Amino acid sequence: DVQLQASGGGLVQAGGSLRLSCSASGFAFDDYAIGWFRQAPGKQFEVVSLIIDSSITTYYADSVTGRFTISRDNAKNTAYLQMNGLKSEDTAVYYCAAAPSSLAYHHGAYFPESFGSWGQGTLVTVSS
């Protein structure tokens, strides 16, 4: 069975950094793309960052580009989201999800709707 677990959230001050981890098990991690998503109170669910199995193809939302970095370590079945220069608007519950790479990225485009396996979220709170 597919299992994903996000961790690493916490309380940080604006301008600080945090590293989230997504541990996976129960599926062929190497063949799956990993995505980070978030939802803040009263806000819509949004895509934060995506990484395909090759670790070369990545996507970042405009709001986090230049501040966040997504990565993965296939040997450890783990993906990461390094968050720097955190802002109060980054406050949200962050989730990691997985999708077969062939569905998540093709024809030069990403398909966030293909991410159907989800883990429990981890709360990130940024104080101003």
Buried (B, 14 or more C-beta within 10 A) or exposed (E): EBEBBBBBBEEBEBEBEBEBBBBBEEBEBEEBBBBBBBBBEEEEEBBBBBBBBEBEBBBBBEEBEEBBBBBBEBEEBBBBBBBBEBBEEBBBBBBBBBBBBEBBBEEEEBBBEBBEBBBEBBEBBBEE
